[in-house]
């Protein structure tokens, strides 16, 4: 009888520890480490509280807004959704599939750049399907697009 009681108490104590750890993860400081995903209009609607907070921003690259300096590895573009747009600054080479009018997700913080908000990106990801489609007529070939990334 004593062995069965000890085993039962051990099982109950183990379950309390596991449930306590799970409860801590759910209700503890995990909220401070969550990075939210917002669209440009949602981020701009937050007003002043949107600045200097880690966030993921998702939308489409605005046509004609991409400025790429291959020497300085400096990329600037505008990300947009149906109701808003935000200028983005990113350091480092963009992903190979990066192009205008495609879906992107950037991680970073919204900052002030003069009178306009500027999103300083620490990570740039492109959205794409898992289906390959060759470039359409009139679009540059991939090898032509990569020339700006290759140093001679």
Order of alpha helices (4+ residues) and beta strands (2+ residues): alpha-beta-alpha-beta-beta-beta-beta-beta-beta-alpha
